[in-house]
Amino acid sequence: MRNAIFVLSLAHSFIFYGNGENHAQTDPAEGARHCRDHGLHPDVLSVSTGTDPNPPAASSDAYLSSLVVSIGATAKAISPSFVATTLSYSVNVPTATTQVTIAATANDSGASVQGTGTLVLGDAGTSTPAEIIVTAGDGITQKTYTVTVNRAALAASTDATLADLSVSNPITGGMAITPGFDPAAFSYSTYPVTNNISSVTISATANDSGATVSGAGSSSLSVGSNTLDVIVTAADGATTSTYSIAVERYGPESTRLSALTASEVSFAFNPDTRTYYLNAPNAISTTTIAATTEYSGSTMEMDIGGGFVTFDGSEDVSLVAGEMKTITIQVTSQYASDINTYELNITRAASGASADATLSALTLEGGDFALSPAFSSGTYSYTA
């Protein structure tokens, strides 16, 4: 006789196991009859909930059989290639990718998988991790697979242009540049500055926030021509542009003379005295006017009655007996074109006029003063 198990469930069902045959009855008598009809001997009676009283052990398999990362319908290669026992992977995606889909299949049908589906990525140039947790059928054993998705950084910009460019100085403030600023124009100039302006400040902003700017800020000026460069280096570290600004600084100008003489005519020159009246003896028909500028860059012109002409510092001037000759010297500064004028009025004595220009007596009024030394027509300096 074939062996069988006669199982009574809480729902009063009868399940028979034997020789690979399973039978279920809801009536005890029918169950007994079924055993007899099939040659089964009900030698074991067990009360249960309707399940196998000795089920097989639950699986502890917590591995995956597949792991796929995709962008839309396109699967991306993961690194290293998938092996169930390898738990850590990475995948690279383009800059434009903002999310990926992770799909995973458990090796055992009784295991559960968490962490799959849509993964939203971080900003370009960042890495976003995802964890896929597999819980085995036994409810205890777990494996955690990690997938790191690397989103490519934005391509480094090659923009090496400026968004703005301006120049100022500490005395007059803002300075116009010529031509007006254009990011695609690289050469500029400003108006000349006087000698008391020894520096300018350049303000410059890169068009791309990733670019760097050098040469902006305060720059010292030398006398004469100055070229100030502002260099923009793009975010790629290789592309550069140079913006140049030409600034001219005037020298320490002066429109004064440091010396002025008229040959054969004696007078004391003072750079701050602009007009002189002088007498020349009749015997002097020509006097040489000599002048030197205080600042070497200044220029001189002379007018002796016919208009101003270039004066190189020495000029012979004819004198007419009994007449006054007016000689005008004009000094012009090198940069600012300021003008200062000196005037010599020389009268040549008439024919037959005495050349005696001495005193016969010299006294002081208002008190009892004595000259020291005693007066002499040939002595010109005294104290009292």
Disulfide bonds with the S-S distance in Angstrom:
none
